[in-house]
Amino acid sequence: PRDIYPRMNYAAAALSTGKSEEGKMVLEDVIRAYPTFYPAIRMLSQAYGKDGDIDKSRETLRLIPKEQRTPDENSLVGDGR
């Protein structure tokens, strides 16, 4: 689907059923199409973290401007609380 919310739902379903690579691929595509849609960025960052790729998780969170990140997200990327 081209609509953002069905794509997000599909990515969430893929991630929750063990299809991590497929879910991440969909989220990466959503982020390319909608680079300021922060829920997709957050979900992708969490997916990388769940897979143990903390560096990629941090790198992904950096796509969100510091002012738009939560204190915990800023702490994770090293921008302090």
C-alpha positions in Angstrom: 0.0 0.0 0.0 1.1 3.6 -0.6 -0.7 5.1 2.3 1.5 5.7 5.3 -0.6 4.1 8.0 -1.3 0.8 6.3 2.5 0.6 5.6 3.3 1.3 9.2 0.8 -1.4 10.3 2.3 -3.9 7.9 5.8 -3.1 9.2 4.6 -3.5 12.8 3.0 -6.9 11.9 6.1 -8.1 10.2 8.3 -7.1 13.1 6.0 -8.7 15.6 5.9 -12.0 13.7 9.6 -12.5 13.3 10.0 -10.9 9.9 12.4 -8.3 11.1 14.2 -7.7 7.8 10.9 -7.2 5.9 9.6 -4.9 8.6 12.8 -2.8 8.6 12.8 -2.7 4.8 9.2 -1.3 4.8 10.1 1.3 7.5 13.2 2.4 5.5 11.0 2.9 2.5 8.4 4.9 4.5 11.2 7.1 5.9 12.6 7.7 2.4 9.1 8.8 1.3 8.3 10.7 4.5 11.6 11.8 6.1 9.8 13.8 8.9 7.4 11.0 9.9 9.1 10.4 13.2 6.9 7.4 14.3 8.5 5.4 11.5 12.0 6.5 12.5 11.3 5.6 16.1 9.9 2.2 15.1 12.9 1.5 12.9 15.3 2.5 15.7 13.6 0.2 18.1 13.7 -2.6 15.5 17.5 -2.2 15.2 17.9 -2.1 18.9 15.8 -5.2 19.4 18.1 -7.0 16.8 21.1 -5.9 18.9 22.4 -3.2 16.4 22.7 -0.3 18.9 24.9 1.7 16.6 22.3 1.5 13.8 19.6 2.3 16.3 21.4 5.5 17.4 22.2 6.5 13.8 18.5 6.1 12.9 17.4 8.3 15.9 19.7 11.0 14.7 17.3 11.5 11.8 15.0 13.2 14.3 16.0 16.7 15.2 17.3 16.9 18.8 14.4 19.2 19.8 11.9 16.6 18.6 13.5 13.6 20.5 12.5 12.5 24.0 15.1 13.0 26.7 15.7 9.2 26.7 16.3 9.3 22.9 18.7 12.2 23.3 20.5 10.3 26.0 20.8 7.2 23.7 22.3 9.2 20.9 24.7 11.0 23.3 23.0 14.5 23.2 22.4 14.4 27.0 19.2 14.8 29.0 
